[in-house]
Amino acid sequence: MLDETQRFYEALRLQYVIGAADGERVYAWSRRLLEVERGLYDGAGPYERHLARMQRLAKDQDARPRTATPTAADRGAVEFFLLEASLWDAGARAETVEPEVWTRRIGAARRLHKEAQAALEAGEGEAERAYRWSTRLQQAERDLDAANDRALLKAHLDRVLRLEGAARARALRGGAARPSDLAAAEFFRWEAEYYVLVSSGPGLGDERRRKAFTDTWGDAATNAYDAAMGEFRGRRADVEHVHLWSLRRFDAERVRGPDAAACEAHLERVQRLERELRSRDDYGLGLALGALECFRLDAQARVARARAAGPS
């Protein structure tokens, strides 16, 4: 898994330099590489290498062709990735970090979320981007003030409700960036509401209430995944988008039932996606198949760990 993820990351980084991939994808694959390394190595090494990759990403921005010149939002995102990576590296080394670095990370996330939400409300961009920066803002604030976790979860829910409203309004106008945008927004809301309720005193203590809530969240995950698959089949989404929604469906299914069953269902979805991709005759499938190789190995590892752990 480490070899395949490393190989894919390097290939994607070259795609970024020539303007054929965006910084968000390079960051996401660096994060995947970090997680694989953390499973193999102790200490600060994995975090140090992730930080080095983010530093290289910042330098690579200026090496891209004029047709792919980074926007202010692109540069803001890389600034956030660098701050995050430096904080993780310092934490792994048990080094003290100046408070100003924490607040800069929060400020960057808040600014990028505000821009993404404004774009969504103006009929541009995707619900995914606004959600992504809301979750990053929540995590950045939590890393600085974990004791305030419930309030931060509620603030994230408030942002997601606004996101869903914008997605609904845009769908009514017929201007959704993706057919899956509204289904995605509904999933984001149920997910955010679930974690707010779980963080409260009584939470979802009543079993019937818990089942009704998690079933609805699971249905929202299934709807969003099915919409993503429809986009993939219509050549409007790539394998990474579908895999992301398979993982989100996996998270919802783990709450509803045994962990091993959720892992196996996720593996089956990844294998089905791989079969569908291999049946195509599109040009340039190599990179997508490389991503799927990594996703399948990860899914197989999840199944192996769940089976080794026994009944949950």
C-alpha positions as CSV (number, residue, x, y, z in Angstrom):
1,M,0.0,0.0,0.0
2,L,2.9,2.4,0.8
3,D,4.5,1.7,-2.5
4,E,1.3,2.2,-4.5
5,T,0.3,5.4,-2.7
6,Q,3.8,6.8,-3.0
7,R,3.9,6.1,-6.7
8,F,0.5,7.6,-7.3
9,Y,1.4,10.7,-5.3
10,E,4.5,11.3,-7.3
11,A,2.5,10.9,-10.6
12,L,-0.1,13.3,-9.4
13,R,2.5,15.8,-8.3
14,L,3.8,15.9,-11.9
15,Q,0.3,16.4,-13.2
16,Y,0.0,19.3,-10.9
17,V,3.2,20.9,-12.1
18,I,2.0,20.8,-15.7
19,G,-1.4,22.2,-14.8
20,A,-3.4,18.9,-15.1
21,A,-4.3,18.5,-11.4
22,D,-5.2,20.9,-8.6
23,G,-3.5,21.5,-5.2
24,E,-6.4,20.0,-3.3
25,R,-5.8,16.6,-4.9
26,V,-2.1,16.7,-4.2
27,Y,-2.8,17.6,-0.6
28,A,-5.4,14.8,-0.3
29,W,-2.9,12.2,-1.6
30,S,-0.2,13.5,0.7
31,R,-2.6,13.0,3.6
32,R,-3.3,9.4,2.4
33,L,0.5,8.8,2.2
34,L,0.8,10.2,5.7
35,E,-1.8,7.8,7.1
36,V,-0.2,4.8,5.4
37,E,3.2,5.8,6.9
38,R,1.7,6.3,10.3
39,G,0.5,2.7,10.3
40,L,4.1,1.6,9.6
41,Y,6.4,4.0,11.4
42,D,6.4,5.5,14.8
43,G,7.7,9.0,15.6
44,A,7.7,12.3,13.7
45,G,9.0,10.9,10.4
46,P,5.6,10.7,8.6
47,Y,4.7,14.2,9.7
48,E,8.1,15.6,8.7
49,R,7.7,14.1,5.2
50,H,4.1,15.4,4.8
51,L,5.4,18.9,5.8
52,A,8.1,18.6,3.2
53,R,5.6,17.6,0.5
54,M,3.4,20.7,1.4
55,Q,6.5,22.9,1.2
56,R,7.2,21.4,-2.2
57,L,3.6,22.0,-3.2
58,A,4.0,25.7,-2.3
59,K,7.1,25.9,-4.5
60,D,5.4,24.0,-7.4
61,Q,2.7,26.6,-7.5
62,D,5.1,29.0,-9.2
63,A,6.3,26.4,-11.7
64,R,2.9,25.8,-13.3
65,P,2.3,27.1,-16.8
66,R,0.5,30.4,-17.3
67,T,-2.7,28.6,-18.3
68,A,-2.8,27.2,-14.8
69,T,-1.7,30.1,-12.7
70,P,-2.9,29.7,-9.1
71,T,-5.8,31.9,-7.9
72,A,-5.9,33.7,-4.6
73,A,-8.0,30.9,-3.3
74,D,-5.5,28.3,-4.5
75,R,-2.7,30.1,-2.7
76,G,-4.8,30.5,0.4
77,A,-5.5,26.7,0.5
78,V,-1.8,25.9,0.2
79,E,-1.1,28.4,3.0
80,F,-3.5,26.5,5.2
81,F,-2.0,23.1,4.2
82,L,1.4,24.4,5.2
83,L,0.3,25.8,8.5
84,E,-1.6,22.5,9.3
85,A,1.4,20.4,8.4
86,S,3.8,22.5,10.5
87,L,1.5,22.2,13.5
88,W,1.3,18.4,13.1
89,D,5.0,18.1,12.7
90,A,5.6,20.2,15.8
91,G,3.1,18.2,17.8
92,A,4.8,14.9,16.8
93,R,8.0,16.4,18.0
94,A,6.4,17.7,21.2
95,E,7.6,21.2,20.3
96,T,5.9,24.4,21.5
97,V,4.1,26.4,18.8
98,E,3.4,30.1,19.1
99,P,-0.4,30.9,19.5
100,E,-0.2,33.1,16.4
101,V,0.4,30.0,14.2
102,W,-2.8,28.4,15.5
103,T,-4.8,31.5,14.9
104,R,-3.4,32.0,11.4
105,R,-4.6,28.4,10.6
106,I,-8.1,29.2,11.9
107,G,-8.1,32.5,10.0
108,A,-7.1,30.9,6.8
109,A,-9.8,28.2,7.1
110,R,-12.5,30.8,8.1
111,R,-11.6,33.0,5.1
112,L,-11.6,30.1,2.6
113,H,-15.0,28.8,4.0
114,K,-16.5,32.2,3.7
115,E,-15.3,32.5,0.0
116,A,-16.6,29.0,-0.8
117,Q,-20.0,29.7,0.8
118,A,-20.3,33.0,-1.0
119,A,-19.5,31.3,-4.3
120,L,-22.1,28.7,-3.7
121,E,-24.8,31.3,-2.9
122,A,-23.8,33.2,-6.0
123,G,-24.4,30.1,-8.1
124,E,-20.8,29.1,-8.5
125,G,-18.6,26.3,-7.1
126,E,-19.8,23.1,-5.4
127,A,-21.3,22.3,-2.0
128,E,-18.4,20.0,-1.4
129,R,-15.9,22.9,-1.2
130,A,-18.0,24.8,1.3
131,Y,-18.4,21.7,3.4
132,R,-14.7,20.8,3.2
133,W,-13.6,24.2,4.5
134,S,-16.3,24.2,7.2
135,T,-14.9,20.9,8.6
136,R,-11.4,22.2,8.4
137,L,-12.4,25.3,10.3
138,Q,-14.1,23.2,12.9
139,Q,-11.0,21.0,13.3
140,A,-8.6,24.0,13.4
141,E,-10.7,25.6,16.2
142,R,-11.0,22.3,18.0
143,D,-7.2,21.7,18.0
144,L,-6.8,25.1,19.8
145,D,-9.8,24.7,22.1
146,A,-10.9,21.0,22.5
147,A,-12.9,21.8,25.6
148,N,-15.3,23.9,23.5
149,D,-16.1,20.9,21.2
150,R,-19.9,21.0,21.4
151,A,-20.1,24.6,20.5
152,L,-17.8,24.1,17.6
153,L,-19.9,21.2,16.4
154,K,-23.0,23.4,16.6
155,A,-21.2,26.1,14.7
156,H,-20.4,23.6,11.9
157,L,-24.0,22.5,11.8
158,D,-25.1,26.1,11.4
159,R,-22.7,26.5,8.5
160,V,-24.0,23.3,6.9
161,L,-27.6,24.4,7.2
162,R,-26.7,27.5,5.4
163,L,-24.9,25.4,2.8
164,E,-27.9,23.2,2.3
165,G,-30.2,26.2,1.9
166,A,-27.9,27.5,-0.9
167,A,-27.8,24.1,-2.6
168,R,-31.6,23.9,-2.5
169,A,-32.0,27.4,-3.9
170,R,-29.5,26.6,-6.6
171,A,-31.2,23.3,-7.5
172,L,-34.6,25.1,-7.8
173,R,-33.0,27.5,-10.3
174,G,-31.6,24.5,-12.2
175,G,-28.0,25.7,-11.8
176,A,-26.4,23.0,-9.6
177,A,-22.7,22.4,-10.4
178,R,-23.3,18.6,-9.9
179,P,-26.6,16.7,-9.8
180,S,-25.3,15.2,-6.6
181,D,-25.0,18.6,-4.8
182,L,-28.4,18.5,-3.1
183,A,-28.0,14.9,-2.0
184,A,-24.5,15.8,-0.7
185,A,-25.9,18.8,1.3
186,E,-28.5,16.6,2.9
187,F,-25.9,14.1,3.9
188,F,-23.7,16.9,5.4
189,R,-26.7,18.1,7.5
190,W,-27.5,14.6,8.9
191,E,-23.9,14.0,9.7
192,A,-23.5,17.3,11.5
193,E,-26.8,16.9,13.4
194,Y,-25.7,13.4,14.5
195,Y,-22.4,14.5,16.0
196,V,-24.2,17.5,17.7
197,L,-26.7,15.1,19.3
198,V,-24.1,12.6,20.3
199,S,-22.1,15.3,22.0
200,S,-25.0,16.4,24.2
201,G,-25.9,14.9,27.6
202,P,-28.9,12.6,26.7
203,G,-27.8,12.5,23.0
204,L,-29.4,9.6,21.2
205,G,-29.9,7.4,24.3
206,D,-33.3,6.2,23.3
207,E,-32.7,3.2,21.0
208,R,-35.7,3.8,18.7
209,R,-34.7,7.5,18.2
210,R,-31.1,6.4,17.6
211,K,-32.2,3.9,15.0
212,A,-34.5,6.3,13.2
213,F,-31.8,8.9,13.1
214,T,-29.0,6.7,11.9
215,D,-31.2,5.0,9.3
216,T,-32.0,8.5,7.9
217,W,-28.4,9.4,7.8
218,G,-27.5,6.1,6.2
219,D,-30.2,6.7,3.5
220,A,-28.8,10.1,2.8
221,A,-25.3,8.6,2.4
222,T,-26.7,6.0,0.0
223,N,-28.5,8.6,-2.0
224,A,-25.4,10.8,-2.3
225,Y,-23.2,7.7,-3.2
226,D,-25.7,6.7,-5.9
227,A,-25.8,10.2,-7.3
228,A,-21.9,10.2,-7.5
229,M,-22.0,6.8,-9.3
230,G,-24.5,8.2,-11.7
231,E,-22.2,11.1,-12.4
232,F,-19.3,8.7,-12.9
233,R,-21.2,6.7,-15.4
234,G,-22.1,9.9,-17.2
235,R,-18.4,11.0,-17.3
236,R,-19.1,13.8,-14.9
237,A,-17.2,12.5,-11.9
238,D,-13.9,10.7,-11.4
239,V,-13.1,7.6,-9.3
240,E,-11.8,9.8,-6.4
241,H,-15.2,11.5,-6.1
242,V,-17.0,8.2,-6.0
243,H,-14.5,6.7,-3.5
244,L,-15.0,9.7,-1.2
245,W,-18.7,9.0,-1.2
246,S,-18.2,5.3,-0.6
247,L,-16.1,6.2,2.5
248,R,-18.8,8.6,3.7
249,R,-21.4,5.8,3.2
250,F,-19.0,3.5,5.1
251,D,-18.9,5.9,8.1
252,A,-22.7,6.1,8.2
253,E,-23.0,2.3,7.9
254,R,-20.5,1.7,10.8
255,V,-22.8,3.7,13.1
256,R,-25.8,1.5,12.1
257,G,-24.3,-2.0,12.2
258,P,-21.2,-4.2,12.6
259,D,-17.9,-2.7,11.6
260,A,-16.9,-5.8,9.5
261,A,-20.1,-5.6,7.4
262,A,-19.5,-1.9,6.7
263,C,-15.9,-2.7,5.7
264,E,-16.9,-5.5,3.4
265,A,-19.6,-3.4,1.7
266,H,-17.1,-0.6,1.1
267,L,-14.6,-3.1,-0.4
268,E,-17.4,-4.5,-2.7
269,R,-18.2,-0.9,-3.9
270,V,-14.5,-0.2,-4.7
271,Q,-14.2,-3.5,-6.6
272,R,-17.4,-2.7,-8.6
273,L,-16.0,0.7,-9.4
274,E,-12.8,-0.9,-10.6
275,R,-14.6,-3.3,-12.8
276,E,-16.7,-0.5,-14.4
277,L,-13.6,1.6,-15.0
278,R,-11.7,-1.3,-16.6
279,S,-14.6,-1.9,-18.9
280,R,-14.2,1.6,-20.4
281,D,-12.1,2.4,-23.4
282,D,-11.3,6.0,-22.4
283,Y,-7.9,7.5,-23.1
284,G,-5.7,8.0,-20.1
285,L,-7.2,5.5,-17.6
286,G,-3.8,4.8,-16.1
287,L,-3.9,7.4,-13.4
288,A,-7.5,6.5,-12.4
289,L,-6.6,2.8,-12.2
290,G,-3.6,3.7,-10.1
291,A,-5.9,5.5,-7.6
292,L,-8.2,2.6,-7.5
293,E,-5.4,0.2,-6.8
294,C,-4.6,2.3,-3.7
295,F,-8.3,2.4,-2.7
296,R,-8.7,-1.3,-3.1
297,L,-5.7,-2.1,-1.0
298,D,-7.0,0.3,1.7
299,A,-10.4,-1.3,1.7
300,Q,-8.9,-4.8,1.9
301,A,-6.8,-3.7,4.9
302,R,-10.0,-2.3,6.6
303,V,-11.7,-5.7,6.1
304,A,-8.7,-7.6,7.5
305,R,-8.5,-5.3,10.6
306,A,-12.2,-5.7,11.2
307,R,-12.2,-9.5,10.9
308,A,-9.1,-9.7,13.2
309,A,-10.9,-7.5,15.8
310,G,-13.9,-9.9,15.8
311,P,-17.6,-8.9,16.4
312,S,-18.0,-5.3,17.4
